[in-house]
């Protein structure tokens, strides 16, 4: 990376609902929290998905230590512990109170507004204001120096952002505010937020599945983000299916050119008792072999369809990273496996 180019401080993770964006955001935070690093993982949708992934208590509106990052492997500086991952649930009402006190210097008036329910009212009726407050709070966390006694600074911030259907509007809310304000502290703050979100210190990552509708939404989101001059860096393909059959064999299976009797003979040889022992392996049932061939045909066809979707994603010209399919719910151990995969890719650079 050129010396005059700032390193990435803000990683925005988005994706269609159900594609696993919260999982990828959490794994990315672990991957970034190498030895001596401090990373903040932010949630803005109020679903408490991050706390469930780590099997912990619900996140609060203040930054709190969540877990440690990846520890180095053999030969990578043994004895150096992984860095720290902090987590934060950004609440729009708390963000509004902080915004009024910090930028408009009306801290004492906030208590009166709360008494009349005006803080909750303002964040409920104005979705644009809500997004301004949430992105503003994330922007503050990315600063190399921060206000407030005991305020921590972070090497990187990972934002578990809204889904692709509304992420562009979410990230550009401050641009609309700056156009309305025209001058003064509100406009200055909005311009600063947008300069960060559109600058080289920010990277947007989209999480997708190799399914037609999900890929289409990803392609559309990339187009919208680029039109808004927001820095899209990569696509993470989640739950990627492994290729279990070599191309030649897969094509033969799909074409029906593999005879069940040949498969049965091969299996018998593969599982035969070692030389010198008595007896021989019992030939597998042909019904079982037919089931294997049917499964192989379905697997091959599914892989073919997925490769069509891969080609659509490659055409975007972005970095692509794949995370393997995992049976069952994601737990902290699985998250660390995903984090190791991400740490080897360009997404964590």
Long-range contacts (C-beta under 8 A, 24 or more apart in sequence): 1-349, 5-200, 6-199, 6-200, 6-201, 7-201, 8-156, 8-200, 8-201, 8-202, 8-203, 8-349, 9-142, 9-154, 9-155, 9-156, 9-157, 9-201, 9-202, 10-138, 10-142, 10-156, 10-157, 10-159, 10-196, 10-197, 10-201, 10-202, 10-203, 11-156, 11-157, 11-158, 11-159, 11-202, 11-203, 11-205, 11-347, 12-159, 12-161, 12-167, 12-171, 12-197, 12-202, 12-203, 12-204, 12-205, 13-158, 13-159, 13-160, 13-161, 13-205, 13-207, 14-161, 14-162, 14-163, 14-164, 14-167, 14-204, 14-205, 14-206, 14-207, 14-221, 15-163, 15-164, 15-206, 15-207, 15-208, 15-218, 15-236, 15-238, 16-163, 16-164, 16-165, 16-207, 16-208, 16-209, 16-214, 16-217, 16-218, 17-163, 19-207, 19-208, 19-209, 19-214, 19-238, 20-207, 20-209, 20-238, 20-239, 20-323, 20-330, 21-160, 21-161, 21-163, 21-207, 22-47, 22-49, 22-50, 22-53, 22-160, 23-53, 23-238, 23-330, 23-335, 23-338, 24-205, 24-207, 24-236, 24-238, 24-323, 24-338, 24-342, 25-50, 25-158, 25-159, 25-160, 26-50, 26-53, 26-54, 26-160, 26-335, 27-323, 27-335, 27-336, 27-338, 27-339, 27-341, 27-342, 28-158, 28-205, 28-339, 28-342, 28-347, 28-348, 29-69, 29-85, 29-156, 29-158, 30-67, 30-69, 30-70, 30-82, 30-85, 30-335, 30-336, 30-339, 31-69, 31-70, 31-339, 31-340, 31-342, 31-343, 31-347, 31-348, 32-69, 32-83, 32-155, 32-156, 32-158, 32-348, 33-68, 33-69, 33-70, 33-82, 33-83, 33-84, 33-85, 34-69, 34-70, 34-72, 34-82, 34-83, 34-343, 35-71, 35-72, 35-77, 35-80, 35-81, 35-82, 35-83, 36-80, 36-83, 37-69, 37-83, 37-84, 37-155, 37-156, 38-83, 38-84, 38-86, 38-152, 38-153, 38-154, 38-155, 39-69, 39-83, 39-84, 39-85, 39-86, 39-154, 39-155, 39-156, 39-157, 39-158, 40-85, 40-86, 40-87, 40-88, 40-141, 40-152, 40-154, 40-156, 40-157, 40-158, 41-66, 41-85, 41-86, 41-87, 41-88, 41-158, 41-160, 42-87, 42-88, 42-89, 42-90, 42-137, 42-138, 42-141, 42-157, 42-158, 42-159, 42-160, 43-87, 43-88, 43-89, 43-90, 43-160, 44-90, 44-134, 44-138, 44-159, 44-160, 44-161, 44-162, 45-160, 45-162, 46-89, 46-91, 48-89, 49-160, 50-87, 50-160, 51-87, 53-330, 53-331, 53-332, 53-335, 54-332, 54-335, 55-331, 55-332, 58-89, 59-87, 59-88, 59-89, 60-88, 60-89, 61-88, 61-89, 61-90, 61-91, 61-94, 62-88, 63-87, 63-88, 63-141, 63-152, 64-88, 67-332, 69-339, 70-336, 70-339, 70-340, 70-343, 83-155, 86-152, 86-154, 88-141, 90-134, 90-137, 90-138, 92-123, 92-129, 92-130, 92-133, 92-134, 93-119, 93-120, 93-123, 95-133, 95-134, 95-136, 95-137, 96-122, 96-123, 96-129, 96-133, 98-137, 99-133, 99-136, 102-147, 103-185, 103-186, 103-189, 104-185, 104-186, 128-173, 128-176, 128-177, 131-169, 131-170, 131-173, 132-173, 132-174, 132-177, 132-190, 132-193, 134-170, 135-170, 135-171, 135-173, 135-174, 135-193, 135-197, 136-174, 136-189, 136-193, 139-192, 139-193, 139-196, 139-197, 142-196, 142-201, 164-206, 164-217, 164-218, 164-220, 164-221, 165-217, 165-221, 167-204, 167-221, 167-225, 168-221, 168-224, 168-225, 168-228, 168-230, 171-197, 171-204, 171-225, 171-228, 171-230, 172-197, 172-228, 172-230, 175-228, 197-230, 198-229, 198-230, 198-231, 199-231, 200-231, 202-230, 202-231, 203-231, 203-233, 203-234, 203-347, 204-230, 204-231, 204-232, 204-233, 205-233, 205-234, 205-235, 205-236, 205-347, 206-232, 206-234, 206-235, 206-236, 207-235, 207-236, 207-238, 208-235, 208-236, 208-237, 208-238, 208-313, 209-237, 209-238, 209-239, 210-237, 210-240, 210-241, 210-305, 210-306, 210-309, 210-310, 211-309, 212-309, 215-309, 215-312, 215-313, 218-313, 219-312, 219-313, 219-316, 222-316, 222-318, 232-318, 233-318, 233-319, 233-346, 233-347, 234-318, 234-319, 234-320, 234-321, 234-345, 234-346, 234-347, 235-313, 235-316, 235-318, 235-319, 235-320, 235-321, 236-320, 236-321, 236-322, 236-323, 236-342, 236-347, 237-310, 237-313, 237-320, 237-321, 237-322, 237-323, 238-323, 239-323, 239-324, 239-325, 239-326, 240-322, 240-323, 240-324, 240-325, 241-299, 241-302, 241-303, 241-306, 241-325, 242-324, 242-325, 243-303, 244-299, 245-296, 245-299, 245-300, 250-296, 250-299, 250-300, 250-303, 251-300, 253-293, 253-296, 253-297, 253-300, 254-297, 254-300, 254-301, 254-304, 256-297, 258-293, 258-296, 260-286, 260-289, 260-290, 260-293, 261-286, 263-289, 263-292, 263-293, 264-289, 319-345, 319-346, 319-347, 321-345, 321-346, 321-347
